[in-house]
């Protein structure tokens, strides 16, 4: 830690400036975030969670875990900064839109706050690997993106981060994604 407070003041100012841009930019996309949680198995004969398999060969890591569900996290704005690409069609004509990868910034927010309060009051949660984001492209059009990684956007880690996303298939069949259970909020100010 530095003895002088100026570097910390500058870093905090840059962090708020970055947050303000993501929250208020016309290119930002409103999203609702969900956290991936491991479903406990109560009637297991195994002491170790990784020994339990459900008609499979086991799991190599958390990413391979087959017994998971999603819980709501909250609202966020996503600014896409980079289209990383995706798999190419067999005939080399186009990148398949079902497997798109993007990188961008994410800023959680409280939907009931307005103006400066929304900027300064930052929710407790931050995006993590495995979180799922439902990007609301239009009133009746949305896509699901899973956070698969995080990179720093400057040499100072607290200035913000870029998140890498992979597109997921439609998950409307899961109960947590039932839109009728989500409260609508007004447009951002």
LINVENLIN-V571323 format. One record per residue. RES is the residue in one letter. PSI is psi in radians with two decimals (none if undefined). Layout:
RES,PSI ; RES,PSI
//
This chain:
X,2.47 ; X,2.56 ; X,-0.61 ; X,2.51 ; X,-0.25 ; X,-0.79 ; X,-0.62 ; X,-0.66 ; X,-0.73 ; X,-0.78 ; X,-0.73 ; X,-0.67 ; X,-0.75 ; X,-0.68 ; X,-0.78 ; X,-0.65 ; X,-0.75 ; X,-0.73 ; X,-0.75 ; X,-0.70 ; X,-0.79 ; X,-0.72 ; X,-0.51 ; X,-0.08 ; X,2.52 ; X,-0.38 ; X,-0.11 ; X,2.55 ; X,2.20 ; X,2.51 ; X,2.79 ; X,2.28 ; X,2.57 ; X,2.51 ; X,2.35 ; X,2.25 ; X,2.54 ; X,2.27 ; X,2.16 ; X,2.55 ; X,1.94 ; X,-0.49 ; X,0.76 ; X,2.57 ; X,-0.15 ; X,2.54 ; X,-0.57 ; X,2.27 ; X,-0.64 ; X,-0.20 ; X,-0.34 ; X,2.26 ; X,2.58 ; X,1.47 ; X,0.61 ; X,-2.99 ; X,0.09 ; X,-3.07 ; X,2.49 ; X,-0.48 ; X,3.12 ; X,-0.56 ; X,-0.46 ; X,-0.02 ; X,2.27 ; X,-0.21 ; X,1.32 ; X,2.85 ; X,3.11 ; X,2.50 ; X,2.50 ; X,2.42 ; X,-0.94 ; X,-2.98 ; X,2.63 ; X,2.77 ; X,2.41 ; X,2.21 ; X,2.02 ; X,2.13 ; X,-0.41 ; X,2.30 ; X,1.93 ; X,-0.55 ; X,-2.75 ; X,-3.00 ; X,2.60 ; X,2.43 ; X,2.69 ; X,-0.56 ; X,0.17 ; X,0.43 ; X,-0.61 ; X,2.74 ; X,2.26 ; X,2.27 ; X,-0.13 ; X,-0.25 ; X,0.86 ; X,2.51 ; X,2.36 ; X,2.85 ; X,2.51 ; X,-3.11 ; X,2.59 ; X,2.30 ; X,1.95 ; X,2.66 ; X,2.82 ; X,2.11 ; X,-0.39 ; X,-0.15 ; X,2.70 ; X,2.72 ; X,-2.27 ; X,-0.56 ; X,-0.68 ; X,-0.61 ; X,-0.76 ; X,-0.48 ; X,1.76 ; X,2.24 ; X,2.78 ; X,-0.56 ; X,2.58 ; X,2.60 ; X,2.46 ; X,2.82 ; X,2.27 ; X,-0.28 ; X,2.61 ; X,2.36 ; X,2.25 ; X,1.81 ; X,2.13 ; X,1.68 ; X,-0.62 ; X,3.12 ; X,-0.45 ; X,0.33 ; X,2.22 ; X,2.77 ; X,2.70 ; X,2.32 ; X,2.34 ; X,2.31 ; X,2.09 ; X,-0.02 ; X,2.98 ; X,2.36 ; X,2.66 ; X,2.57 ; X,-0.02 ; X,3.09 ; X,-0.40 ; X,2.07 ; X,-0.51 ; X,0.09 ; X,-0.08 ; X,3.00 ; X,2.71 ; X,2.45 ; X,2.49 ; X,2.32 ; X,2.50 ; X,2.46 ; X,2.42 ; X,2.78 ; X,2.99 ; X,2.23 ; X,0.39 ; X,-0.30 ; X,-0.29 ; X,2.44 ; X,-0.59 ; X,-0.39 ; X,0.24 ; X,1.92 ; X,-0.43 ; X,-0.30 ; X,-0.12 ; X,2.37 ; X,2.33 ; X,2.54 ; X,2.78 ; X,3.02 ; X,2.70 ; X,2.57 ; X,none
//
